[in-house]
């Protein structure tokens, strides 16, 4: 069955054949959905190509746990606790400890998945490493310091994110030729400055609240004074009237 997509929908025209069963299914599906066969084919191809990664952008929909490599002392303490079963395995619904890359890591924070370390390869952005689909980098301020988080998505779609040093982060960004990411790493603000800025912002907000409360207090005191004056006046009038009645 030759199918020609209308010129109004596409800039180019394609003809291909389908089996009788697919022809029948397409007609029935188009009728059920109150649409046309060319539109169904277009939509099918669009859905198919959604899987192709064409950008290197942060994905706000996928939050992943990030880990940091443990020291030898921490690993020894951990393995001793594992033997005695004196350990909390999960933190914030994530594994508190994980064994990967032949060593132990501990939970650090959550970051958003991204593929900003991918390179353009085979008409799509993907990792330059053969054993991975995508690679990304995130910055975490969770532990009152800057942590650069390397994100790796492997061929089985599993994802592992872990802290690396700033020089490594810069090297990875240069390898991916991602200038915006290089600039972001170099301009990343020390946590102490962010903390001070946050404290100044909080202090300013509190001072504004205090000022507003003091103004409200003045208004209430003024209102209270007026109310007291009215009460005193009424009391005086009552006394005057009672005195008048007694004289009569």
C-alpha positions in Angstrom: 0.0 0.0 0.0 1.8 3.2 -1.1 1.3 6.1 1.3 2.1 9.6 0.3 2.3 12.2 3.1 0.6 15.5 2.1 2.8 18.4 1.0 1.1 20.6 3.5 2.5 18.5 6.3 6.1 17.9 5.0 8.6 19.6 2.9 9.5 16.3 1.2 7.4 13.5 -0.1 8.0 9.8 0.7 6.4 6.7 -0.6 6.7 3.3 1.1 4.8 0.0 1.2 2.9 -1.7 4.1 1.2 -5.0 4.5 -2.5 -5.4 4.1 -2.9 -6.0 7.9 -1.1 -2.7 8.7 -3.2 -0.9 6.1 -6.4 -2.2 7.7 -5.1 -1.4 11.2 -4.1 2.1 10.1 -7.6 2.8 8.6 -9.4 1.5 11.7 -7.1 3.4 14.1 -7.5 6.6 12.1 -11.3 6.2 12.1 -11.3 5.5 15.8 -9.2 8.6 16.6 -11.0 10.8 14.1 -7.7 11.6 12.3 -5.8 10.7 9.1 -3.2 8.1 8.3 -0.5 10.6 7.4 -1.0 12.3 10.8 -0.7 9.0 12.6 2.6 8.2 10.7 4.0 11.7 11.5 3.1 11.3 15.2 4.7 7.8 15.3 8.0 9.1 13.9 7.9 12.1 16.3 7.5 9.7 19.3 10.3 7.5 17.9 12.8 10.4 17.7 12.0 11.7 21.1 14.5 9.1 22.3 17.2 10.9 20.4 19.0 13.4 22.5 19.5 16.6 20.5 20.4 19.0 23.3 22.7 19.3 26.4 20.2 20.7 28.9 19.3 20.3 32.6 16.4 17.9 33.0 14.2 19.2 35.8 12.1 16.1 35.9 14.9 13.6 37.0 16.3 14.0 40.5 19.2 11.6 41.3 21.2 10.9 44.4 24.9 12.1 44.4 27.6 10.4 46.4 31.1 11.3 47.6 34.1 9.0 48.0 34.7 7.8 51.6 38.0 8.0 53.4 39.8 4.8 54.5 38.9 5.5 58.1 35.2 5.9 57.2 35.3 2.7 55.1 36.8 0.7 57.9 34.2 2.0 60.3 31.5 1.2 57.8 32.6 -2.3 57.1 32.8 -3.0 60.9 29.3 -1.7 61.3 28.1 -3.7 58.4 29.3 -6.9 60.2 27.4 -5.8 63.3 24.4 -4.6 61.3 24.7 -1.3 63.1 24.0 0.9 60.1 21.3 2.9 58.5 21.2 1.9 54.8 18.9 4.6 53.4 18.8 8.4 53.7 16.0 10.5 52.0 14.9 7.3 50.2 18.3 6.9 48.7 21.1 4.4 49.8 23.2 6.1 52.4 26.2 4.0 51.3 27.0 2.5 48.0 29.8 0.4 46.7 30.9 1.4 43.2 34.1 1.7 41.1 35.8 -0.7 43.6 35.3 1.6 46.6 32.7 2.9 49.0 30.7 6.2 48.6 28.4 7.9 51.0 25.3 9.9 50.2 25.9 13.6 49.6 22.8 15.3 48.2 20.3 15.3 45.3 21.0 16.8 41.9 19.2 17.2 38.6 20.2 14.8 35.9 21.8 16.4 32.8 23.9 15.4 29.8 26.0 18.6 29.6 29.3 16.5 29.2 28.0 14.7 26.1 29.7 15.2 22.7 28.0 15.3 19.3 28.3 11.8 17.9 26.3 9.9 15.3 23.8 12.7 14.9 23.0 13.0 18.6 24.6 14.1 21.9 26.0 11.1 23.8 28.9 10.2 26.0 32.4 9.9 24.4 32.8 6.7 26.4 31.6 3.5 24.8 30.2 2.0 28.0 27.9 5.0 28.7 24.9 6.7 27.1 25.3 10.1 28.7 27.5 12.1 31.0 26.7 15.3 32.9 27.9 17.6 35.6 26.1 19.3 38.5 27.1 21.7 41.3 25.9 21.0 44.8 26.0 23.4 47.8 24.3 20.9 50.1 27.1 20.5 52.7 28.1 24.2 53.1 30.7 23.9 50.4 30.9 23.5 46.6 30.8 20.0 45.3 31.1 19.2 41.6 29.0 16.1 40.7 29.9 13.9 37.8 26.8 12.1 36.3 27.2 8.9 34.4 24.4 7.0 32.7 25.5 3.5 31.6 24.2 1.3 28.7 21.8 -0.5 31.0 20.3 3.0 31.9 21.6 2.9 35.4 22.9 6.3 36.7 25.7 7.0 39.2 26.5 10.5 40.3 29.6 11.3 42.5 31.7 14.2 43.6 34.9 15.1 41.8 37.5 17.9 42.3 37.2 21.2 40.5 40.2 20.6 38.1 38.6 17.3 37.1 35.3 19.1 36.4 37.1 21.7 34.3 38.9 19.0 32.4 35.6 17.1 31.7 33.9 20.3 30.5 36.9 21.2 28.2 36.8 17.6 26.8 33.1 18.1 26.0 33.9 21.6 24.5 31.1 23.0 26.6 32.2 26.7 27.1 29.1 27.6 29.1 29.8 24.8 31.6 33.5 25.9 31.8 32.5 29.4 32.6 29.9 28.2 35.2 32.6 26.1 37.0 35.1 28.9 37.0 32.5 31.4 38.2 31.0 29.1 40.8 30.5 31.2 44.0 32.1 30.0 47.3 29.5 28.8 49.7 30.7 31.2 52.4 29.7 34.1 50.2 26.3 32.6 49.4 25.8 31.9 53.1 26.7 35.5 54.1 24.5 36.8 51.3 21.6 34.7 52.5 22.2 35.8 56.1 22.2 39.5 55.0 19.0 38.9 53.1 17.4 37.2 56.1 18.6 40.0 58.4 17.1 42.6 56.1 13.8 40.7 55.9 13.7 40.5 59.7 14.5 44.2 60.1 11.6 45.0 57.8 9.3 42.8 59.8 10.4 44.5 63.0 9.8 47.9 61.5 6.4 46.8 60.3 5.4 45.4 63.7 6.6 48.6 65.5 4.4 50.7 63.2 1.5 48.4 63.9 2.2 48.7 67.6 2.0 52.5 67.3 -1.3 52.4 65.5 -2.7 50.0 68.2 -1.4 52.3 71.0 -3.0 55.3 69.3 -6.2 53.4 68.9 -6.1 52.3 72.5 -5.4 55.8 73.6 -8.4 57.1 71.7 -10.5 54.3 73.0 -9.4 55.1 76.6 -10.2 58.8 76.1 -13.7 57.8 74.9 -14.3 55.6 77.9 -13.1 58.3 80.3 -15.4 60.8 78.6 -18.3 58.4 78.9 -17.5 57.7 82.5 -17.4 61.4 83.2 -20.8 62.0 81.5 -22.3 59.2 83.5 -21.1 60.7 86.7 -22.5 64.1 85.6 -25.9 62.7 84.7 -26.1 60.7 88.0 -25.3 63.8 89.9 -28.0 65.7 88.1 -30.6 63.0 88.9 -29.7 63.1 92.6 -30.1 66.9 92.8 -33.6 66.5 91.3 
